[in-house]
Amino acid sequence: MVPGVKSALLAGMLAAAAVAGPVAAQTAFFSDMARECDGVYREGLNFPMKTDMLTEASGIAVSRKHPNVLWSHNDGSPQKLVAMTTNPGQEGLVVSTLSLPDYIKPASGDGDWEDISSAECPDGSGRLCLWIADIGDNSASRDSVYVYAVVEPPVNPIVVFNDPLEDVDDFTGRKLLQWTQRNRSPARGGYLNWLVGQARNNGGIGNDAHERFNKAVTDPQHFNYNGDLREEYRPPTPELTQEQVEELKRCEADHKFLIENYVAPNDAWVYEFKYPTGAMDSEALAVAPDGSKFWVIEKTTGASAKVFESAPLFQQDATEFYREVDVEQVAALSPPCFASNLGCPGDKLRWSVTGMDVHPQGNKAIVQTYAGPFEYNLASPFDLSSMSSVTPQGGFSSKGAESVGYGLDGMSVWQVPEARDEVGCQYVQPLMCTFSSTSLP
C-alpha cells in the first residue's frame, strides 16, 4: 500500500465521524445558532457544482447534520441524492451520494422529484433525515403524490494524496492516486462504493474490496487500463466551442473519493397523499425542523396558489415504512409579485412557485419563483396559514431558479438555477444577509 495513503484515508474518516457527534446535540446546536435577517439578502459569490451527476438540479437543502454541506438531486425520478461541500476553497466538490431503493418510488414508476428539505426524522428518534418531494405533476393527472424521508448518511472527508505515481507499486494505491490526478475517471460516476468496504476490511485492502474494485472500475469490457471509459462506450461528444470547453473544465470534480451510500431498510419512510381539491402540480416542499409535518405549495399561473399542510407525522417506534397521510389546505397564496406590490409583468409562469423553505426559527418562509425568491412573515411560528407581508430578495432573476433553502444560521439563503440543456455545470448562488441600519448596535 502507498505509504501514508491508508493512514490518511482512515484518519480522515475517523475525523469525520468525530465531527458528527450525537445527533440530538447537533440538532440543539443548529437550532440555537439560527437568527433572523433584519435587513435584506444580497448575492454572494456563486460557485459551480463540480460534478456531472447533477445536470438538472431541482432542489437544494442545507444539511442539519454536517456543517457546510448542501444536498441536491436531479429533476424527475433519479433515485439518487448528491452532497457537496461549501468549505472555502473546496466549494462544489461532491462529498457523498445516497441511492434510494427501488421500492421508494410510485408503483407506476412515474415519479417526479422536485424539492428536498432537511429536518429530523419522523420517528421522534432525533436522527436527521433528508426529505424528498415526489410531487411534480405537470398534467395534474397523478392519483397520488409522495414525500420520502431517509436518514442522512455520512459524508466523505476531503483527503489529498501527494505521493508520486511512479513510486507506487500497490495496484489499488496506484488507482487511488490516479483518481486525484485525472480530470475524467469513473470515480466521478459513483463507482467507488467499494471504498466503504475497503475502510471496514480491518482498515486495509481485503479480498472483498479488491473484488468490487476490479468489477466496478477495471472491467476490460468497459474501461481502459488508466480508468477511463473505452472509446466505444463513451457517449457521442458534440462539437464544442472553446468557451464551452473551458466551461466544462471548470465543472470537473477535483475530489475523486466518493462514498456511495444506500438507504438501510429501517431508515426510510414513505408518505402517500392525495389533495382534497384534486390533482395539481407542485415543486415546493418545506418540513418542520422536528419532522412533525410538511407543507407543499401549488405551482400555478392562476390568481392564487394553494398551500397544503400534512397531518402529524410522528411514528415513534414505528416498524411500517409506508403510510398514507392526509393533507389540508391552509392558505391560498397570491402571486408574490402581486403581494409585494411589484406588479406581475411578463409571462405568468415567471411568478409561479418553484421552491420553498421555512426559517429555522419558524417566523419566516421563503418562496422561490423563476423571477427570484420572496420572503414572507408568519404571524406565529410555523403557521403557513398566516403568510402575510412579503419582501423580494436578491438572486437569479432570469435563469429559472427552482430551489431555495435557508442556511443553518438563518442568515443566508441558498439557491440553484435549473440549467437544462446548457453546456457546463450548474451554479449554486448564496444570498447573504445585509443588516439594515436600524439593526446595527
C-alpha positions in Angstrom: 0.0 0.0 0.0 1.2 3.5 -0.7 2.9 5.0 2.4 0.6 7.4 4.0 -2.4 6.5 1.9 -4.2 4.1 4.2 -3.4 6.1 7.3 -4.6 9.4 5.7 -7.7 7.7 4.4 -8.7 6.2 7.8 -7.7 9.3 9.7 -9.9 11.4 7.5 -12.8 9.0 8.0 -12.3 8.9 11.8 -12.1 12.7 11.9 -15.4 12.9 10.0 -17.0 10.5 12.5 -15.8 12.5 15.4 -17.1 15.8 14.0 -20.6 14.2 13.6 -21.2 13.7 17.3 -24.5 12.9 18.9 -27.5 13.8 16.7 -29.5 15.3 19.5 -26.7 17.7 20.4 -26.3 18.7 16.7 -30.0 19.5 16.4 -30.0 21.7 19.5 -26.8 23.4 18.4 -28.2 24.2 14.9 -31.5 25.4 16.4 -29.8 27.7 18.9 -27.4 29.3 16.4 -30.2 30.4 14.0 -31.1 34.1 13.8 -33.3 36.1 11.6 -32.1 38.6 9.0 -33.1 42.1 10.0 -32.3 43.5 6.6 -32.1 42.1 3.1 -30.2 39.4 1.3 -27.5 40.3 -1.2 -25.9 38.0 -3.7 -22.7 36.3 -2.5 -20.1 34.6 -4.7 -21.6 31.8 -6.7 -19.7 28.5 -7.4 -20.1 25.6 -9.8 -21.3 22.1 -8.8 -18.2 20.2 -9.7 -19.9 17.0 -10.9 -21.7 15.7 -13.9 -24.1 13.8 -11.6 -26.3 17.0 -11.3 -27.3 18.1 -14.8 -30.8 19.4 -13.9 -30.8 20.1 -10.2 -34.3 20.8 -8.9 -34.0 21.1 -5.2 -31.5 22.1 -2.5 -31.2 21.5 1.2 -28.7 22.6 3.8 -27.6 19.7 5.9 -28.6 19.8 9.5 -26.1 17.0 10.3 -22.9 18.1 8.5 -21.7 21.7 8.6 -21.0 23.3 5.2 -22.8 20.6 3.2 -25.6 21.0 0.6 -27.8 18.2 -0.7 -29.4 18.2 -4.2 -30.9 15.9 -6.8 -31.9 16.0 -10.4 -35.4 16.7 -11.7 -37.5 13.6 -12.4 -37.0 10.3 -10.6 -33.3 9.9 -10.3 -33.2 7.7 -7.1 -30.0 9.4 -6.0 -29.1 12.4 -3.8 -25.8 14.2 -4.1 -24.0 16.2 -1.4 -21.4 18.9 -2.0 -19.3 21.0 0.4 -19.3 24.8 0.7 -16.0 24.8 2.6 -13.9 27.8 1.4 -11.6 26.8 -1.4 -13.5 23.5 -1.9 -16.9 24.8 -2.9 -18.9 22.5 -5.1 -16.9 19.3 -4.5 -19.0 16.2 -4.1 -18.6 14.6 -0.7 -21.3 11.9 -0.7 -24.2 10.3 -2.6 -27.2 8.4 -1.3 -29.1 5.9 -3.5 -32.7 5.2 -2.7 -34.0 1.7 -3.2 -36.5 0.9 -6.0 -39.4 0.4 -3.6 -39.2 4.1 -2.6 -41.0 5.3 -5.7 -44.5 5.1 -7.2 -45.6 1.7 -8.3 -46.1 3.2 -11.8 -42.5 4.4 -11.8 -43.7 7.8 -13.0 -42.2 9.8 -10.2 -41.1 13.4 -10.4 -38.8 14.7 -7.7 -39.0 18.4 -7.4 -37.6 19.5 -4.0 -35.6 18.4 -0.9 -35.5 19.5 2.7 -33.5 18.7 5.8 -35.2 18.0 9.2 -35.4 15.5 11.9 -36.7 12.0 11.1 -40.5 11.4 11.6 -40.0 8.7 14.3 -39.1 11.0 17.1 -35.6 9.5 17.4 -33.8 12.8 17.0 -32.0 11.4 14.0 -31.6 13.7 11.0 -33.3 13.0 7.7 -33.4 14.2 4.1 -37.0 14.7 2.8 -37.7 14.3 -0.9 -40.8 15.8 -2.6 -42.1 13.4 -5.3 -44.9 15.9 -6.1 -44.3 17.1 -9.7 -47.4 16.6 -11.9 -47.3 18.9 -14.9 -50.5 17.4 -16.4 -52.3 17.3 -13.0 -53.1 13.6 -13.6 -51.4 11.7 -10.8 -53.7 9.8 -8.4 -51.2 10.2 -5.5 -48.0 12.0 -4.8 -45.3 11.3 -2.2 -42.9 12.6 0.3 -40.0 10.4 1.3 -37.8 10.7 4.4 -34.4 9.0 4.6 -31.8 9.1 7.3 -29.0 11.4 6.2 -25.8 9.4 5.6 -22.1 10.2 6.3 -20.1 12.4 4.1 -16.6 11.8 2.8 -13.7 13.8 4.2 -11.6 15.7 1.7 -8.4 13.7 1.5 -5.5 14.8 -0.6 -2.7 12.4 -1.6 0.6 13.8 -2.7 2.7 10.6 -3.3 4.2 10.5 -6.8 2.6 8.0 -9.1 5.9 6.4 -10.2 6.8 5.4 -6.7 3.6 3.4 -6.2 3.7 -0.4 -6.5 0.4 -1.4 -5.0 -2.3 -1.7 -7.6 -5.1 -0.1 -5.5 -2.8 2.7 -4.3 -1.9 3.4 -7.9 -5.6 3.7 -8.8 -6.3 6.0 -5.8 -3.5 8.3 -6.8 -4.7 8.2 -10.4 -8.1 9.4 -9.5 -6.6 12.5 -7.8 -4.7 13.4 -11.0 -7.1 12.7 -13.9 -9.9 15.0 -14.8 -12.1 12.3 -16.1 -12.4 9.0 -14.3 -15.2 6.5 -13.5 -15.0 7.7 -9.9 -17.0 10.7 -10.9 -19.8 8.4 -11.8 -20.1 7.0 -8.3 -18.3 3.6 -8.8 -16.4 3.8 -5.6 -18.9 2.1 -3.3 -16.1 -0.3 -2.7 -14.3 2.3 -0.7 -16.7 1.7 2.2 -15.8 -2.0 2.2 -12.1 -1.1 2.0 -12.3 1.0 5.1 -14.1 -1.6 7.0 -11.9 -4.5 6.0 -9.6 -4.3 9.0 -8.5 -0.9 7.7 -6.9 -2.4 4.7 -7.4 -3.8 1.2 -9.2 -7.1 1.7 -10.4 -9.6 -0.9 -13.9 -8.2 -0.9 -12.8 -4.7 -1.6 -10.5 -5.9 -4.4 -13.3 -7.9 -6.0 -15.7 -5.0 -6.0 -12.9 -2.7 -7.1 -12.0 -4.8 -10.1 -15.6 -5.4 -11.1 -16.6 -1.7 -10.8 -13.6 0.0 -12.2 -11.2 -2.2 -14.2 -13.6 -4.4 -16.2 -11.7 -4.5 -19.6 -15.1 -4.6 -21.4 -15.8 -1.1 -20.3 -12.6 0.6 -19.1 -9.0 1.2 -20.3 -6.1 0.4 -18.1 -6.0 4.0 -16.9 -9.5 4.0 -15.6 -11.2 5.9 -18.5 -14.1 4.6 -20.3 -13.1 2.8 -23.6 -13.9 4.8 -26.7 -16.7 2.6 -27.8 -18.6 3.0 -24.5 -18.3 6.8 -24.4 -21.4 8.8 -25.4 -21.2 10.9 -28.6 -19.4 14.2 -28.0 -20.8 17.2 -29.8 -18.6 19.8 -31.3 -17.9 22.4 -28.6 -16.7 25.9 -28.9 -13.5 26.8 -27.0 -15.7 28.8 -24.5 -17.8 25.7 -23.8 -14.7 23.5 -23.4 -13.3 25.9 -20.8 -16.7 25.9 -19.0 -16.6 22.1 -18.9 -13.2 22.2 -17.4 -14.5 24.4 -14.6 -17.0 21.7 -13.8 -14.5 18.9 -13.3 -14.5 17.3 -9.9 -11.2 17.9 -8.1 -12.2 15.4 -5.4 -12.5 11.9 -6.7 -13.0 9.9 -3.5 -16.7 9.3 -3.3 -18.5 7.2 -0.7 -21.8 5.8 -2.2 -24.4 5.3 0.5 -27.5 3.1 0.3 -30.7 3.5 2.4 -31.0 0.9 5.1 -34.3 -1.0 5.4 -35.4 0.8 8.7 -34.1 4.2 7.7 -36.8 5.3 5.2 -40.4 6.5 5.4 -42.9 6.9 2.5 -45.9 9.2 2.8 -48.5 8.9 0.1 -51.2 11.6 -0.1 -54.0 13.0 -2.3 -55.0 16.6 -2.4 -58.6 17.1 -1.2 -59.1 19.6 -4.0 -57.9 17.3 -6.8 -54.6 16.6 -8.5 -52.3 19.6 -9.0 -48.7 20.3 -9.9 -46.2 21.3 -7.2 -42.5 21.9 -6.9 -42.2 23.3 -3.4 -41.7 21.4 -0.1 -40.9 22.6 3.4 -40.6 20.4 6.5 -40.9 21.4 10.2 -37.5 21.1 11.8 -38.7 18.4 14.2 -40.1 16.3 11.3 -43.6 16.6 12.6 -45.3 17.9 9.5 -44.6 19.2 6.0 -46.1 21.8 3.6 -46.4 22.0 -0.2 -47.4 24.9 -2.4 -49.2 24.6 -5.7 -47.4 25.6 -8.9 -49.9 27.6 -10.9 -50.2 30.6 -13.2 -53.6 31.3 -11.7 -54.7 34.1 -9.3 -53.7 32.1 -6.1 -51.7 29.1 -5.2 -53.0 26.5 -2.7 -50.9 25.8 0.4 -51.3 22.4 2.0 -50.2 21.1 5.4 -49.9 17.5 6.4 -51.4 15.8 9.4 -48.9 15.0 12.2 -46.3 12.5 11.1 -44.7 11.2 14.2 -44.4 7.4 14.2 -42.5 6.7 17.4 -41.1 3.1 17.4 -42.9 2.5 14.1 -42.0 -0.5 12.1 -44.0 0.3 9.0 -42.1 2.4 6.5 -45.2 3.2 4.3 -48.1 5.4 5.4 -51.0 7.2 3.8 -51.3 10.7 5.3 -54.0 13.4 5.0 -53.2 17.0 3.9 -55.5 20.0 4.2 -55.4 23.4 2.5 -54.4 26.1 5.0 -54.0 29.1 2.7 -54.4 30.5 -0.8 -51.3 32.5 -1.8 -51.5 35.4 -4.1 -48.6 35.6 -6.6 -45.6 37.0 -4.6 -45.2 39.8 -7.2 -48.8 40.9 -6.5 -48.5 40.7 -2.7 -45.3 42.8 -2.8 -46.8 45.5 -5.0 -44.3 44.8 -7.8 -46.9 44.1 -10.4 -46.6 40.9 -12.4 -45.1 41.8 -15.8 -44.3 39.2 -18.4 -45.2 35.6 -18.6 -47.4 34.5 -15.7 -45.3 31.3 -15.3 -42.4 33.5 -14.3 -44.2 34.2 -11.0 -45.3 30.7 -10.1 -43.8 29.0 -7.0 -41.0 26.6 -7.7 -39.5 26.0 -4.3 -39.8 26.9 -0.6 -38.3 26.6 2.9 -39.3 27.7 6.4 -36.8 29.6 8.5 -35.3 27.6 11.4 -37.0 29.8 13.9 -40.3 29.5 12.2 -41.2 33.2 11.8 -40.5 33.4 8.1 -40.9 31.4 4.9 -39.1 31.9 1.7 -40.7 31.1 -1.6 -38.8 30.6 -4.9 -40.1 31.7 -8.3 -38.5 31.9 -11.8 -38.2 35.6 -11.1 -36.3 35.2 -7.8 -37.1 34.5 -4.1 -39.6 36.2 -1.9 -39.7 36.1 1.9 -42.9 36.0 3.9 -43.6 36.9 7.5 -45.6 34.4 9.6 -47.9 35.6 12.4 -46.9 32.7 14.6 -44.1 30.1 14.3 -44.6 27.6 11.5 -48.1 28.8 10.8 -48.2 29.0 7.0 -51.9 29.9 7.1 -50.7 33.3 8.3 -48.3 34.2 5.4 -48.6 37.9 5.2 -46.2 40.7 4.2 -43.7 39.7 1.6 -40.3 41.0 0.6 -38.5 40.3 -2.7 -34.9 39.2 -2.2 -31.9 39.3 -4.5 -30.9 36.4 -6.7 -31.3 34.9 -10.2 -34.0 36.8 -12.0 -33.8 35.2 -15.4 -32.2 31.8 -15.1 -35.2 29.8 -13.8 -34.3 29.0 -10.2 -36.3 26.1 -8.9 -34.8 25.6 -5.5 -34.2 27.5 -2.3 -33.2 26.8 1.3 -32.2 28.7 4.4 -28.7 28.3 5.9 -28.3 26.8 9.4 -27.6 30.3 10.8 -30.9 31.6 9.4 -28.9 34.5 7.9 -28.2 33.0 4.5 -30.3 31.6 1.6 -29.0 29.0 -1.0 -30.5 28.6 -4.4 -29.7 26.9 -7.7 -30.9 27.8 -11.2 -32.2 24.9 -13.3 -29.9 24.9 -16.2 -31.4 22.4 -18.6 -29.8 21.8 -22.0 -26.8 24.1 -21.2 -23.2 23.1 -21.6 -21.2 23.1 -18.4 -22.2 22.8 -14.8 -24.9 24.4 -12.7 -24.1 27.0 -10.2 -25.0 27.5 -6.6 -25.9 31.0 -5.6 -25.7 32.0 -1.9 -27.6 35.1 -0.7 -26.1 36.7 2.5 -27.9 38.9 5.0 -27.1 42.5 4.8 -28.2 44.2 8.0 -30.4 47.3 7.9 -29.1 50.4 9.6 -31.7 50.1 12.3 -30.5 46.6 13.3 -26.9 47.7 13.9 -25.7 48.2 17.5 
